[in-house]
């Protein structure tokens, strides 16, 4: 009986490292903007929410903001003293041209 208990403990001790999980490497933090942005799709953002997204991206003086047939909010805004065309897609990506 003692040999059985000892053998059981020995097997359990040797199996313990097998249950330990390897640490996973975290995902690389990349751009939060979809490289294909602006992406066409049904947009649930209101005009106010689109303006807020544009402002959060560092733009000011947002004007002429309208939603096009592809569901993309398009308008004009300034950043660094330059006025440019901006767009907000259904994913919340803010792009400029």
C-alpha positions as CSV (number, residue, x, y, z in Angstrom):
1,X,0.0,0.0,0.0
2,X,2.8,2.4,0.8
3,X,4.4,1.8,-2.6
4,X,1.1,2.6,-4.3
5,X,0.7,5.9,-2.4
6,X,4.3,6.7,-3.1
7,X,4.0,5.9,-6.8
8,X,0.8,8.0,-7.0
9,X,2.4,11.0,-5.4
10,X,5.4,10.6,-7.7
11,X,3.2,10.6,-10.8
12,X,1.2,13.6,-9.5
13,X,4.4,15.5,-8.8
14,X,5.8,14.8,-12.3
15,X,2.6,15.7,-14.0
16,X,2.3,19.1,-12.3
17,X,4.6,21.0,-14.7
18,X,2.6,19.7,-17.6
19,X,-0.5,21.6,-16.4
20,X,1.4,24.9,-16.1
21,X,0.5,27.2,-19.0
22,X,3.0,29.0,-21.1
23,X,2.8,32.7,-20.9
24,X,1.4,34.1,-24.1
25,X,2.9,37.1,-25.9
26,X,0.4,40.0,-26.0
27,X,-0.8,41.2,-29.3
28,X,1.2,44.0,-30.8
29,X,-0.5,47.3,-30.4
30,X,-0.8,48.8,-33.8
31,X,-2.8,51.6,-35.4
32,X,-6.4,51.6,-34.2
33,X,-7.5,52.9,-37.6
34,X,-8.5,50.3,-40.2
35,X,-6.0,50.7,-43.1
36,X,-8.9,50.4,-45.5
37,X,-10.8,53.3,-43.9
38,X,-13.2,54.8,-44.5
39,X,-15.2,51.6,-44.8
40,X,-18.6,51.8,-46.3
41,X,-21.4,50.4,-44.1
42,X,-24.5,51.2,-42.2
43,X,-23.5,53.9,-39.8
44,X,-25.2,54.3,-36.5
45,X,-23.3,57.4,-35.4
46,X,-25.3,60.6,-35.1
47,X,-23.9,63.9,-36.5
48,X,-23.0,64.9,-32.9
49,X,-21.1,61.6,-32.3
50,X,-19.3,62.0,-35.6
51,X,-18.3,65.5,-34.7
52,X,-17.0,64.2,-31.3
53,X,-15.0,61.5,-33.0
54,X,-13.4,64.1,-35.3
55,X,-12.6,66.4,-32.4
56,X,-11.1,63.5,-30.4
57,X,-8.8,62.8,-33.4
58,X,-7.4,66.3,-33.0
59,X,-9.4,68.3,-35.5
60,X,-11.3,71.5,-34.9
61,X,-13.8,73.8,-36.8
62,X,-15.8,70.9,-38.2
63,X,-18.2,72.1,-40.9
64,X,-20.3,70.8,-43.8
65,X,-20.7,67.4,-42.1
66,X,-23.1,65.2,-44.1
67,X,-23.7,61.4,-44.3
68,X,-23.2,60.0,-47.8
69,X,-24.9,57.1,-49.5
70,X,-22.2,54.7,-48.2
71,X,-22.9,55.6,-44.6
72,X,-19.7,57.7,-44.2
73,X,-19.9,61.1,-42.5
74,X,-17.9,63.5,-44.6
75,X,-17.1,67.2,-43.9
76,X,-14.3,69.7,-43.5
77,X,-12.2,70.3,-40.4
78,X,-8.9,72.0,-39.6
79,X,-5.8,70.5,-37.9
80,X,-2.6,72.4,-37.5
81,X,-4.0,75.4,-39.3
82,X,-4.8,73.4,-42.4
83,X,-8.4,72.8,-43.6
84,X,-8.9,69.3,-45.0
85,X,-11.7,66.9,-45.9
86,X,-12.4,64.4,-43.1
87,X,-14.5,61.3,-42.9
88,X,-15.9,59.0,-40.2
89,X,-17.0,55.5,-41.1
90,X,-19.3,53.1,-39.3
91,X,-16.3,51.7,-37.3
92,X,-15.4,55.1,-36.0
93,X,-12.3,55.5,-38.1
94,X,-11.4,59.1,-38.7
95,X,-9.5,59.8,-41.9
96,X,-8.5,62.9,-43.8
97,X,-7.4,63.9,-47.3
